Amino acid sequence: MTEEVVITCVGDLVEDVIVYAPEGVRVGTDSPARVERHRGGSAANVAVAAALFGGTARYVGNVGHDLLGDHLLAQLSTAGVEIAVTRSGRSGSIVAVVDGNAERSFLTDRGSAGDLTSAPDGWLLHTAVVHVPMYSLLADPMRATTLEMLDGARGHNVGISLDASSTGAIADAGVGAARDLIERIAPDYLFCNHDEAELLRITQPDRLATVTIIKQGAKATVVYSDAGVDTYPVAPVDDVVDTTGAGDAFAAGFLVTKFQRAGSQAAAVAAAHLLAARTIIAHGATPRF
């Protein structure tokens, strides 16, 4: 057990099946591709990236009671992530199809990842900030359990970080319902990309969090806070291979710098950019070090 857990991440641990199809997918016939299998799941991605960046991290979720679940948990342990999980059902898989422009499309089977019915023992111990992807809030029992856990974290003065996850996740919840949910959680930090921010109708005065960080790919990152609007240019990255997990790595770099290293906002964004850049030059969702 660690003495200080900077980030506790609540959500999915699944297998990523990444299909690199540079010529796209031709419907009804064969398409040339390369298929790879990696550890995935947004919450697990953040925990692994945080640990590899020198932070301390815990992963919390429900993991399939099968050989794949054993394998995925072993990968987290190898990366230095502390584990607090329940086990039931079967492990999930996400198929990510990556085209010649490194754009991704997803086919999602979460398996039993959404079947978290209670908080594992010791899940909040030494936690400085709880990070939750919107994926963890789409349906019960995971949603109800996660909200209860966030209420408990807030009662212990633990920070709360939320990732909007995807426009699809927001659409599944309903924009109005998603906004209501975010307002109910009142996160200290909200991570979203440009499209998610637009869909949620986020502005500086209506930022839905104490600090909202808007990622825009190669364009400058925008941060809304009480201090106003800050922009941070993104250094160009050559030889982009795969953007899977880049947003999760971004969140990990930001949160480790803010909560473990007591860094400034500018330093946190710089670390976020660094980890995202190290992720998009590698296959899968793990930053290259």
VENMORA-V459519 format. One record per run of one state. SS is the DSSP state (hx for helix, st for strand, lp for the rest). FROM is the first residue (numbers start at 0). TO is the last residue. If there is no record, write none. Layout:
ss: [SS | SS]
from: [FROM | FROM]
to: [TO | TO]
This chain:
ss: [lp | st | lp | st | lp | st | lp | hx | lp | st | lp | hx | lp | st | lp | st | lp | st | lp | st | hx | lp | hx | lp | st | lp | hx | lp | hx | lp | st | hx | lp | st | lp | st | lp | st | lp | hx | lp | hx | lp]
from: [0 | 4 | 10 | 13 | 20 | 33 | 40 | 41 | 52 | 56 | 63 | 66 | 79 | 81 | 87 | 92 | 98 | 103 | 109 | 126 | 133 | 137 | 141 | 155 | 158 | 163 | 166 | 173 | 174 | 185 | 188 | 193 | 199 | 210 | 216 | 218 | 225 | 227 | 232 | 245 | 260 | 264 | 280]
to: [3 | 9 | 12 | 19 | 32 | 39 | 40 | 51 | 55 | 62 | 65 | 78 | 80 | 86 | 91 | 97 | 102 | 108 | 125 | 132 | 136 | 140 | 154 | 157 | 162 | 165 | 172 | 173 | 184 | 187 | 192 | 198 | 209 | 215 | 217 | 224 | 226 | 231 | 244 | 259 | 263 | 279 | 288]
